[in-house]
Amino acid sequence: MIIDLEPVVVSALRNDAELISLLGRDKEGKVKVYPLVAPDISNPKITFFEITNFPNKFAGDKELSSAIHFQIDVWNSGNTSKISMAANRVMESLGFVRSGSNSLYEPDTKIYHKVLRYKKTHIGS
């Protein structure tokens, strides 16, 4: 059983009032939260992807739970702290635990980049 939490994650991030305020909307009117790649270069924005999704516990030959890991990337021409803290709050509200983070600077584009990694054990239905 593969559990797809991407729709849950994108919905929670795109529907959070604080993130809507901090990120704004793109040309199509969507809050600037994108799976994998953003369609344009405007900042600030969030991209995210599922890192791993694998069986965690079994009963006989039936999978009982999955271990799921996501990465959230915050991109901004300035400080990423407010957006990162809001994204962290949203992920924790979904039951994810932050497993690591690091701050980066992309010198070629002069963009600040905050990487947030999360893990969750999801019990199947």
N, C-alpha and C positions, 0 to 999 in steps of 0.2 A: 504494500500500500504506500503510495507516495502522497504525502500531505503537502498541498500547495498553499502556503501562507502569504504569498506575494499579494493577492488581492486584498487581504486583510491589512497588511502593512501599508500598501499604497493608499488605501481608503482612510486609514487612521491618520496618516501623515497629511494627506490632502484636506482632511476635514477638521484639522485642529485649528482653532481660531488664532492662537498665537503664531503658529507657522504661516498661516495665510497672511497675517499682518507683516511678518518678517520677510517672507519670500516674495510676496506679490503673485501676480498671474502672468502667464505668457501670452503671446499673440492670439492663441486659441481660447483664452479665458481659463486655462487650467492652472491650478496652483503649481508652482515650479518644483515638483517632485517627480522624478523619472526613473523607471526601471533601466538599469545599465547605462544608457547614454542620453544626455539631454539633446533635444532637437536644435537648440541654438546656444550661443556662447554667453548670453546675458547672465549676470550674477546679481544677487545671490541665487543659489539653487541647491537642491539635494538630488543626488543619484543614489541608487541602492541596488543590491543584488543578493541573491541567495548564494552563500559560499558552499555549504554542504547540507545534505538532507539524507540521513541514513537511518536504518533500523536501529533501535536502541534496546528494546526488550521484546522477548518472545514468550509465548506459552504454546508449547508443542511447535507446530509450524505456522502459528498465527502471530503476526507482528502486533504488539500491544502499544508501542510508542516509537516515536522518531526523534532523533536529535537533529535540530535545525539551527543553522548559523547564518546570520545576515550581516552584511556590511552596509553601513550608511556613510556616504561621503558628502560633506558640507563644503560648498565652494563659495568663496566671497572675495571681493576685491579689498575687503577690510577684515575686521575681527569676526571670527566664526563662533564666539562663545555663546551668544544669545540663541542663535539657531541650533547649535549643538545641544545646549541644555534643554531646549524645547523638544528636539527630536528624541533625546534620551528619555524625557518624561513620557512621551508617546510610546516608545518601545517598551519601557517598563510597565506601562498600563496594559500592554498586550501580553505581559508575562515573560518578556525577554529579560535576560540579565546581561549587563555589559561585560564582555570578556576582555576588552582592551580598547585603547584609543591612542592616537598619536596626532600631533600637529605637524603639518608640512607646509612648505612654501614652494610654489612652482615658479622658478625664476624666469623661464621662457615666456610665461603668460602673466607673471606678476600677480598670481592668484594664491590666496590662502586656502588651504585644504585641510579639513579635519576629518580623520578616519575614525569611525566608531564601529566596533564589532560586537555582535550580540549572539547569545545562544539561548536555546529553549528546548526543553523536552516536551513534546506534544503527544498527548495520549490520544490514540485513534478512537474512532466511534464504532 
